[in-house]
Amino acid sequence: MKKQANWQCKVVVTAMLAVAFVIGGNLNAVAQDKFKVGDRVECEVTGNPQGKWWSKGTIMPFKPGDFGSGMEPDGSWYRVKVDSNKVEYPCKPDVLRRIGGEAVTTKPGRVKTPVNEPLENTETEGQGNFLDCPVAQKKVARGGAPNVELFKKIIRCHKGEKGVDEGDEGAVGVEIASVQIGAARPWSYSQDNGNSKPGTLVYPVKATYTVRTFYRNATEVEEGWIRILNFYVNAFGEWQIGSEEPVKAPKTRRIPK
């Protein structure tokens, strides 16, 4: 009887271990499948689930040396390339959240931006080209006359317009709807920022613009910004934006592709 009891005990233990193995394997499979290379996510880059530094990015492939010899990815962390600074962070699942649905296929070529076309026709794809920022300028004397077209380009760069490398995403296009140049006033230490001095003329510029950020599976739109940007000629003879004054916040939306 004792031998039979021992045998039965061994059978039960073996069965329990087998079940645990299957469950553990399934849990690992679930963890591995939670996020995939190419998924659009937000990562709290400090590692705090309750933190405030949530940054948009893309799940990237692991690199040699990420895991020890003979070890495979187990879903305990993922590489996330953050859009804003192109840095890859190790992000655990508890500080990851999906923002773009399923994984997407990288599109070849350079992303385009619709900065020169009507808003309603170019929500997710456009034909314009990005500016090379900062804008090249010819030297001007302090108190020089404002240049509307140059100001538009400076505003586009100042508000984040940028291209992206082939195979990447997160390009930003800035469309200027209107620019109004106000009467000049003297530069003020308490009101203005930048490298200048009393006596310098400042031109308030009221700009209405829309910012679009292009991802492979969606376009994020900030439509109808209105701000007053104070332009002046700096010590290097270039037009520069100093202080800003908010007038109207934009309408924001995300347009899936």
Salt bridges, closest charged atoms under 4 A:
ASP39 OD2 - ARG98 NH1 2.76
GLU42 OE1 - ARG97 NE 2.72
ASP66 OD2 - ARG79 NE 2.95
ASP83 OD2 - ARG40 NH2 2.80
GLU88 OE1 - LYS63 NZ 3.73
GLU88 OE1 - ARG79 NH1 3.13
GLU102 OE1 - LYS36 NZ 3.38
GLU123 OE2 - ARG253 NH2 3.00
GLU149 OE2 - LYS152 NZ 3.64
GLU161 OE2 - ARG156 NH2 2.79
ASP168 OD2 - LYS81 NZ 3.39
ASP168 OD2 - LYS86 NZ 3.79
GLU169 OE2 - ARG40 NH1 3.46
GLU169 OE2 - ARG216 NH1 3.02
GLU175 OE1 - ARG212 NH2 3.01
ASP192 OD1 - ARG185 NH2 2.87
GLU220 OE2 - LYS56 NZ 2.55
GLU220 OE2 - ARG254 NH1 2.57
GLU223 OE1 - ARG253 NH2 2.83
GLU244 OE2 - HIS158 NE2 2.54
GLU244 OE1 - LYS159 NZ 2.78
GLU244 OE1 - ARG227 NE 2.74
